[in-house]
């Protein structure tokens, strides 16, 4: 079997292209199983986050598998917003064999993240793998590969300083807010969404001394849990547009498939906020905030790609351990490649049954 990877990330494609390929949690299992059932393929895992959409497959033959994989990916873009086939290919990266293994190990270890060494991605990769496994889309090759990836990430985290003092994208957003406002103690902040990114962002806000945090989420119970943990206040999602009148910083981090905040909604609010700017930070992909709000007087919008320059400045210390991380990853690439060579080649187009539950994922 051949291991293939195809995808795009913040390194290769802007957010307006990435959001067309993003797959929501509710659809991820079904889409992954559909990928695994493509005749030229056999097993599949899809990692879809705010910074990347990556398809990992095990295929009996590399050439036919790669062609089928790219066709499937382009189809995702058409379903997610009409991305034309022309021009998409130049943003994709395609890997087979050792480069695909190496890339997955780097991703799981936080070495391909916008914030070098961030640990949130490991949880996202685990969630993607577990979803694919539950959907019946994985077999012995990807089961073994992703378990190895989790072991690599653990080894990197344990034996290097690459994650020491690392920050999430959410905390980079808070750093940006701090540069704009100075001290954040008097700022009123609203967070749209109550998922993992929202939780990390709220924690970074609290650590910077923000006293007023409001959380709005479609599940009010989840919003209440996060608000209570952060000493903030939960807001019913259908009421957040009223509460925004008194907010200084708005952070979007929902899983909505469309814009939650549009220029038409925000324009009347801004007319009541004379000489009081609103800073919006959109961490969601697809984006929560319509880019046109940046044209409104007094509104300053930053999306997730705007945070990359800030993240770059925080990496110098962690880069010192990159060579050691690379050595660890190369050893695992060689070992897994040798394991693949020992296994008999699979039946073309067959979907592996998985052969029982894989070993438990290590964190």
N, C-alpha and C positions, 0 to 999 in steps of 0.2 A: 504493500500500500504506500501511496505517496501522501505526504502532509502538505497541504496548500493553504496559503493565506492570501486574501485579497481585501483591501479596505482603503479608507481614507481617514485622515486625522487633521487636527489643527495644524500640523506641519505641512500638509499638502493641499488643504482645501479650506476656504473661508466658511464661516458659520452659515451664511446664506445658502451654500451648497450642502453642507453637512446636514442641516436640518431637514432637507428633502429625503434623506436616506435614514433618518432616525426611526427606530422601531420602539414603540411603547411597550412597557412591561406586559400589558394584557395580551398583546399580539405576538410577543417574542417567541414563545414556545411553539405556536402554530407555524410561524414563518420558518423557524429553525427546522422543524420536522419536514416542511415542504422542501427545504433545501436538501436535506438528507435523502429525500426520495427522488431527487433528480437522477436520471438513469446513469449518467457518467460518474456519479459521486457515490457516497456510501454512509458517511457519518458527518455530523455538522455541529458546530457551536457558533453562535453569533454574539459578539460583544458590541453593545450599542450604548454609548455614554455621551455626555455633552461634548467630549473632545475627539471621539472616534467611533467609526462603525467598521467592524472587522469580521470577516467570515473565515472561519477555520474549517477545513474539511479533510477527510481521509478519502482518497480516490484510488481506484485500481490503476489508473494510467494518468500521468501528469498532463499530457497535452490535451486530451479530450476533457479531463477534469477542469483544467484552467479555462478552457473556452466556455464550458457550461457554467462555471462559477461566475465569470464576467457577465454572461448573458443574464443570469439570475440577479446579479447586483444592479445592473442597469434597469432591470424591471422594477426593483425596489424604488429607484429614483422616480420612475414614471408614476408609480402609485403614490409617492409621497409629495408630489407637487409638480409633476410634468417635466422633470429634468430631462432635457434632450440628450440622446445618446452622444451627439457630437460634442466634444469638449469635456465630457466626464472622464474619459479614459486618461487624459493627461494628469488628472488629480489622483489617480489610483496607484497604489503600490501592490505589486504581485510578487509572491515569494513561494518557492517550492523547496522541499527538503530542509537542509540545515539552516538556510536563512529564515524559513518560516518558524522553525523551532526556536532559533535565537530570538526572533522578534517577539514571540509569545512570552518567553522567559524574561525578556527585558520589560515588556508591558506589565506583567504580573509583579515585577520587582520595583516598579515605579521609575524605571530608567527612560521610558518613552513619554513620561508625563510632562505637562506644561510646567508643573512644579516638581523638579527633580527629587525623587525619593518619596513622594507623597504616598500614603498607604491606602487611601480611599479606593484606588483602582483595584487593589487585590480583592477587596470585598465585591466589587462590581464584576470582576472576572469570575469569582466563585459563584456569584448569583447567576451569571450567564450560563456557566457550565451546569449548575444544578438544574436550571430550567430546561436546558437541552436534554439532560439525562432523564428528567421526569417526563418529558415529551416523547421519549423513546428515540431520540435522534443521535445518540452516541453509541459506540461499541468499544471493543477492547483497545483500539488504537488511540482514540481521543480520550477515553477514560484514563489510560496510562499516561498520555501526554499531559493532560491538565493536572493530574495528581503530581506529576513531576514538576510542572510549573509552580504549583503551590509550595512544594519542597524547596525549589530554587529561591522563591521569594522569602521563605522563612530563613534560609541559610544567609541570604544577602542581608536581611534585617538584623540577624543575630550576630554576624561576624564582621560587619562594617558599620561605618557611621553615616551611611547614605541617607538614612531616615531620621537621623538625630536633628532635632529642631526643625524638621520639615513642616511645611504648611500646606493646607488644602487650597483649592481654588477659592473657596469661601473666605478663607482668612486673607488671601491676596486682595479680594474685593474689599474687605474691611480695611486693609492697609491703604487702598486707594481712597476710601472715604476719609481716613485719617489725614491723608495728605491734603485733601480738599478742605476739611473743616478744622483741622488741628485736633484739639481735644474733642472727644465724642461724648463726653459725659452729659452735655445738655441737648444732644440730638435725639430726635424721635425717629425710630426706625421701624418700618413695616416690612415683614417678610411674607411673600406670597408662596405658599407651599410649605409642607412639613415633613419632607423626606430627609434622606441622609445629608444631602448638600445643604439644605436649610438648617438642619441641626448643627452641622459643623460651622456654618456661617453665624448662627445665633451664639454658639459657644465663643467664637472669636470676638463677636461684638461685646459679649459680657466681659470677656477678659480685658477689653479695652475700656471698660468702665461705662458702657452705654446703660443708662438707667431706664429708658422707655423702649421696650421692644413689643411690637404687636405682630401676631401671627394669624394669617388668614389661610384657610385650607378648606377644600370641599368637604372633607371629613372634619367636622367641628371637634369631635372627640380627639382626633390626632393633633389638631391645632392646640387644644387645651392642654394636652400632655406636654407638648414642646414648650408652650408658654409657661406652664407651671415650673418645668425644669429650669427655665432661664429667668424666672422671676418676672415674666412679661404678662401680656394679656392676650387672650384669644379673641378673634373676631369672626363672626359668621361671614362666609365667603361672599354672600350677596350684599353685605353691608360695607365691604372694604372701600368702595369708591367714595363713601361719605367720610370715612375715617382718614382718608389720604389728605384731606384739607389741612391737617395739622402735622403732617409728616415731613421730615427733612430728607430722609433717605429711603428709597423704595428698592427692595431687592426681589427680583423675580426668580423663582426656582420651582415652578410647578411641572407637572408632567402633561400639561394640556397640549393638544395637537395643533393649537392655533393661538393667535395673539390674545392674551387676557386683557392687556391694557392697550387701547388704541388712542390715536390722536384725537378722535372725535369725543371719546370719553373724558380725556384729560383736559382738553381746551377750556371747558367751562370752569373746571376747578382752578386752573392757573389764573383765570381772570379775577379770582377772589384772593390771590396770594401776591399782592403787590410787594415788590422788593423782597420776596422770599423764594429763593430758587429751590428746585426739587432735583436731587441727584438720583438717577435711576441706574441700577446695576443689574443687568440681565444675565443670569447664570444658566438659563434653561436652553435646551436644544431639543425640539424646535423652540424658537424664541418666544418668551412671554410678552415682550413689549414691542409694539410696532415701531420700527426704526424711524417712522415719520414724527414720533413725539419729540425727537431731537430738534425739529424745526420750530417747536413752540417756544415762545419767549419765556426764559427762566428755567427751561428744562435742559438737563445735561445727561445724556445717555451713554453708558458704556456697556458693550456686550462682552461675551467671554473672551473673544479674540483680543479685545483691548487690554486684557489683563496680562497678556504674554510678556510685554516689556517689563512690567513690574516683577513678574515671577523670575525673569532672567537675572535680576539683580540679587536675588536671594540664594543663588545656587553655588557661589564660589567655594564655600566650605565643603559642601557635599560632593563637589566635583573631584576633590582630592582623593576620594575613595573609588572613583569610577574604574580605575585600572583593576583593582582587586575584584570588583563586581564582575567585570568582563571575564576575568580568568575563571571565576566560579561558573559563569554561564557557559563558557566554551567547554568546560569539562562535562557539564550536563548535556550539551548538544552532542558531543562525541558519544557519550554513553547511550543516549536515547537513539541516536542514529544507528549504533551497533545493534541495539535491540530490534529496531525495524528490519534491519538486514537479515536477522535470524528468523523472522516470522515468514510463514508462507504467504504468498500474494493472495488477496481476497478474490472472490468471485465478482466479476464485472457487474456493477449496478445493484448488487445485493445490499440490503440494509442490515448491518449486524444487529444481533439481538442484545448484545451487551454482556451476555454470559454471567449474569448475576451482578450484585451490587459491588461497585469498586470500593477500595479502601477509603476510609473517612478522610475528608479534606483536612489538611493541617493548616493551622493559622500561624 
